[in-house]
Amino acid sequence: MLLNLAATLLNWRVTADSTGLWLTGAWKVRHVPWERLRGAAYTREGTVEIRVRDQDTWELPGIGWPWAERRLGLRPPYNRMTDEINALHTRPELRPIEQSPPRNHGLPLGPVLAVLLALTVLLSFLG
């Protein structure tokens, strides 16, 4: 559970290019073409939801503390991100005109952290 949380908090990203959105989570990178995107929202539970036509909702779980944000009157960057995604969805003229290179799409950190944890445990037993 902590591995998933660490991978999410350290590495999540959303990249827009001419073909759509690239969503990097803890364990995989997903591409959502513009024509399949339905919108984005920051929920009261502190998750970002990217709604995709004819598929499940992509969720970026547990990235905020909504109770503290509401109490302090803060507008977290996740709200701005969802607003920008919704603007790109509804106004195609705002979308990037170039395709992003693969290195900008992100790399899931979960598998890397899992291997590092396994090596640490293995070395602690051997040493």
C-alpha positions as protocol buffer text, in pm:
chain_id: "A"
residue {
  index: 1
  type: MET
  ca { x: 0 y: 0 z: 0 }
}
residue {
  index: 2
  type: LEU
  ca { x: 281 y: 243 z: 87 }
}
residue {
  index: 3
  type: LEU
  ca { x: 461 y: 148 z: -234 }
}
residue {
  index: 4
  type: ASN
  ca { x: 157 y: 247 z: -440 }
}
residue {
  index: 5
  type: LEU
  ca { x: 115 y: 573 z: -247 }
}
residue {
  index: 6
  type: ALA
  ca { x: 483 y: 664 z: -287 }
}
residue {
  index: 7
  type: ALA
  ca { x: 479 y: 586 z: -660 }
}
residue {
  index: 8
  type: THR
  ca { x: 165 y: 794 z: -708 }
}
residue {
  index: 9
  type: LEU
  ca { x: 278 y: 1095 z: -508 }
}
residue {
  index: 10
  type: LEU
  ca { x: 628 y: 1103 z: -656 }
}
residue {
  index: 11
  type: ASN
  ca { x: 551 y: 1046 z: -1020 }
}
residue {
  index: 12
  type: TRP
  ca { x: 196 y: 1118 z: -1140 }
}
residue {
  index: 13
  type: ARG
  ca { x: 163 y: 1343 z: -1443 }
}
residue {
  index: 14
  type: VAL
  ca { x: -75 y: 1444 z: -1716 }
}
residue {
  index: 15
  type: THR
  ca { x: 74 y: 1551 z: -2050 }
}
residue {
  index: 16
  type: ALA
  ca { x: -127 y: 1696 z: -2339 }
}
residue {
  index: 17
  type: ASP
  ca { x: -23 y: 1680 z: -2702 }
}
residue {
  index: 18
  type: SER
  ca { x: -192 y: 1689 z: -3041 }
}
residue {
  index: 19
  type: THR
  ca { x: -312 y: 1329 z: -3009 }
}
residue {
  index: 20
  type: GLY
  ca { x: -466 y: 1352 z: -2661 }
}
residue {
  index: 21
  type: LEU
  ca { x: -370 y: 1313 z: -2297 }
}
residue {
  index: 22
  type: TRP
  ca { x: -94 y: 1094 z: -2158 }
}
residue {
  index: 23
  type: LEU
  ca { x: -178 y: 987 z: -1802 }
}
residue {
  index: 24
  type: THR
  ca { x: 107 y: 853 z: -1591 }
}
residue {
  index: 25
  type: GLY
  ca { x: 5 y: 673 z: -1274 }
}
residue {
  index: 26
  type: ALA
  ca { x: 188 y: 453 z: -1030 }
}
residue {
  index: 27
  type: TRP
  ca { x: 191 y: 140 z: -1248 }
}
residue {
  index: 28
  type: LYS
  ca { x: 120 y: 233 z: -1610 }
}
residue {
  index: 29
  type: VAL
  ca { x: 98 y: 508 z: -1871 }
}
residue {
  index: 30
  type: ARG
  ca { x: -233 y: 546 z: -2049 }
}
residue {
  index: 31
  type: HIS
  ca { x: -319 y: 744 z: -2363 }
}
residue {
  index: 32
  type: VAL
  ca { x: -662 y: 904 z: -2400 }
}
residue {
  index: 33
  type: PRO
  ca { x: -734 y: 1043 z: -2748 }
}
residue {
  index: 34
  type: TRP
  ca { x: -915 y: 1379 z: -2754 }
}
residue {
  index: 35
  type: GLU
  ca { x: -1222 y: 1232 z: -2921 }
}
residue {
  index: 36
  type: ARG
  ca { x: -1270 y: 982 z: -2633 }
}
residue {
  index: 37
  type: LEU
  ca { x: -1219 y: 1229 z: -2348 }
}
residue {
  index: 38
  type: ARG
  ca { x: -1538 y: 1329 z: -2164 }
}
residue {
  index: 39
  type: GLY
  ca { x: -1393 y: 1554 z: -1892 }
}
residue {
  index: 40
  type: ALA
  ca { x: -1202 y: 1574 z: -1567 }
}
residue {
  index: 41
  type: ALA
  ca { x: -1296 y: 1643 z: -1205 }
}
residue {
  index: 42
  type: TYR
  ca { x: -1133 y: 1674 z: -863 }
}
residue {
  index: 43
  type: THR
  ca { x: -1362 y: 1490 z: -621 }
}
residue {
  index: 44
  type: ARG
  ca { x: -1446 y: 1565 z: -259 }
}
residue {
  index: 45
  type: GLU
  ca { x: -1251 y: 1251 z: -164 }
}
residue {
  index: 46
  type: GLY
  ca { x: -926 y: 1394 z: -303 }
}
residue {
  index: 47
  type: THR
  ca { x: -898 y: 1200 z: -628 }
}
residue {
  index: 48
  type: VAL
  ca { x: -867 y: 1325 z: -983 }
}
residue {
  index: 49
  type: GLU
  ca { x: -1101 y: 1150 z: -1226 }
}
residue {
  index: 50
  type: ILE
  ca { x: -1048 y: 1157 z: -1601 }
}
residue {
  index: 51
  type: ARG
  ca { x: -1368 y: 1037 z: -1765 }
}
residue {
  index: 52
  type: VAL
  ca { x: -1326 y: 847 z: -2092 }
}
residue {
  index: 53
  type: ARG
  ca { x: -1602 y: 761 z: -2337 }
}
residue {
  index: 54
  type: ASP
  ca { x: -1679 y: 386 z: -2363 }
}
residue {
  index: 55
  type: GLN
  ca { x: -1430 y: 298 z: -2085 }
}
residue {
  index: 56
  type: ASP
  ca { x: -1373 y: 319 z: -1716 }
}
residue {
  index: 57
  type: THR
  ca { x: -1279 y: 638 z: -1543 }
}
residue {
  index: 58
  type: TRP
  ca { x: -905 y: 684 z: -1491 }
}
residue {
  index: 59
  type: GLU
  ca { x: -842 y: 775 z: -1129 }
}
residue {
  index: 60
  type: LEU
  ca { x: -544 y: 936 z: -966 }
}
residue {
  index: 61
  type: PRO
  ca { x: -615 y: 842 z: -604 }
}
residue {
  index: 62
  type: GLY
  ca { x: -523 y: 1015 z: -283 }
}
residue {
  index: 63
  type: ILE
  ca { x: -324 y: 1312 z: -405 }
}
residue {
  index: 64
  type: GLY
  ca { x: -475 y: 1575 z: -179 }
}
residue {
  index: 65
  type: TRP
  ca { x: -620 y: 1642 z: 164 }
}
residue {
  index: 66
  type: PRO
  ca { x: -961 y: 1780 z: 68 }
}
residue {
  index: 67
  type: TRP
  ca { x: -1073 y: 1840 z: 426 }
}
residue {
  index: 68
  type: ALA
  ca { x: -768 y: 2060 z: 494 }
}
residue {
  index: 69
  type: GLU
  ca { x: -797 y: 2235 z: 157 }
}
residue {
  index: 70
  type: ARG
  ca { x: -1163 y: 2321 z: 224 }
}
residue {
  index: 71
  type: ARG
  ca { x: -1094 y: 2427 z: 582 }
}
residue {
  index: 72
  type: LEU
  ca { x: -806 y: 2655 z: 481 }
}
residue {
  index: 73
  type: GLY
  ca { x: -986 y: 2787 z: 172 }
}
residue {
  index: 74
  type: LEU
  ca { x: -713 y: 2663 z: -63 }
}
residue {
  index: 75
  type: ARG
  ca { x: -750 y: 2590 z: -431 }
}
residue {
  index: 76
  type: PRO
  ca { x: -518 y: 2296 z: -494 }
}
residue {
  index: 77
  type: PRO
  ca { x: -326 y: 2262 z: -821 }
}
residue {
  index: 78
  type: TYR
  ca { x: -535 y: 1953 z: -904 }
}
residue {
  index: 79
  type: ASN
  ca { x: -839 y: 2181 z: -946 }
}
residue {
  index: 80
  type: ARG
  ca { x: -647 y: 2396 z: -1191 }
}
residue {
  index: 81
  type: MET
  ca { x: -530 y: 2085 z: -1377 }
}
residue {
  index: 82
  type: THR
  ca { x: -886 y: 1955 z: -1416 }
}
residue {
  index: 83
  type: ASP
  ca { x: -1000 y: 2300 z: -1529 }
}
residue {
  index: 84
  type: GLU
  ca { x: -725 y: 2306 z: -1793 }
}
residue {
  index: 85
  type: ILE
  ca { x: -813 y: 1955 z: -1914 }
}
residue {
  index: 86
  type: ASN
  ca { x: -1179 y: 2052 z: -1943 }
}
residue {
  index: 87
  type: ALA
  ca { x: -1083 y: 2370 z: -2134 }
}
residue {
  index: 88
  type: LEU
  ca { x: -870 y: 2163 z: -2376 }
}
residue {
  index: 89
  type: HIS
  ca { x: -1160 y: 1922 z: -2416 }
}
residue {
  index: 90
  type: THR
  ca { x: -1424 y: 2186 z: -2493 }
}
residue {
  index: 91
  type: ARG
  ca { x: -1203 y: 2426 z: -2694 }
}
residue {
  index: 92
  type: PRO
  ca { x: -993 y: 2233 z: -2949 }
}
residue {
  index: 93
  type: GLU
  ca { x: -816 y: 2550 z: -3063 }
}
residue {
  index: 94
  type: LEU
  ca { x: -632 y: 2553 z: -2727 }
}
residue {
  index: 95
  type: ARG
  ca { x: -482 y: 2206 z: -2773 }
}
residue {
  index: 96
  type: PRO
  ca { x: -112 y: 2164 z: -2853 }
}
residue {
  index: 97
  type: ILE
  ca { x: -42 y: 2128 z: -3224 }
}
residue {
  index: 98
  type: GLU
  ca { x: 266 y: 1909 z: -3188 }
}
residue {
  index: 99
  type: GLN
  ca { x: 302 y: 1550 z: -3076 }
}
residue {
  index: 100
  type: SER
  ca { x: 508 y: 1508 z: -2759 }
}
residue {
  index: 101
  type: PRO
  ca { x: 815 y: 1280 z: -2766 }
}
residue {
  index: 102
  type: PRO
  ca { x: 783 y: 948 z: -2582 }
}
residue {
  index: 103
  type: ARG
  ca { x: 1018 y: 1060 z: -2304 }
}
residue {
  index: 104
  type: ASN
  ca { x: 762 y: 1328 z: -2207 }
}
residue {
  index: 105
  type: HIS
  ca { x: 482 y: 1075 z: -2159 }
}
residue {
  index: 106
  type: GLY
  ca { x: 622 y: 962 z: -1825 }
}
residue {
  index: 107
  type: LEU
  ca { x: 744 y: 637 z: -1677 }
}
residue {
  index: 108
  type: PRO
  ca { x: 552 y: 450 z: -1407 }
}
residue {
  index: 109
  type: LEU
  ca { x: 749 y: 449 z: -1084 }
}
residue {
  index: 110
  type: GLY
  ca { x: 566 y: 159 z: -915 }
}
residue {
  index: 111
  type: PRO
  ca { x: 762 y: -122 z: -1087 }
}
residue {
  index: 112
  type: VAL
  ca { x: 1093 y: 54 z: -1020 }
}
residue {
  index: 113
  type: LEU
  ca { x: 1012 y: 96 z: -650 }
}
residue {
  index: 114
  type: ALA
  ca { x: 895 y: -266 z: -627 }
}
residue {
  index: 115
  type: VAL
  ca { x: 1226 y: -392 z: -770 }
}
residue {
  index: 116
  type: LEU
  ca { x: 1426 y: -166 z: -538 }
}
residue {
  index: 117
  type: LEU
  ca { x: 1227 y: -287 z: -238 }
}
residue {
  index: 118
  type: ALA
  ca { x: 1275 y: -651 z: -340 }
}
residue {
  index: 119
  type: LEU
  ca { x: 1651 y: -598 z: -382 }
}
residue {
  index: 120
  type: THR
  ca { x: 1671 y: -427 z: -43 }
}
residue {
  index: 121
  type: VAL
  ca { x: 1489 y: -713 z: 127 }
}
residue {
  index: 122
  type: LEU
  ca { x: 1702 y: -970 z: -54 }
}
residue {
  index: 123
  type: LEU
  ca { x: 2026 y: -794 z: 39 }
}
residue {
  index: 124
  type: SER
  ca { x: 1918 y: -764 z: 402 }
}
residue {
  index: 125
  type: PHE
  ca { x: 1867 y: -1143 z: 417 }
}
residue {
  index: 126
  type: LEU
  ca { x: 2197 y: -1216 z: 244 }
}
residue {
  index: 127
  type: GLY
  ca { x: 2403 y: -965 z: 437 }
}
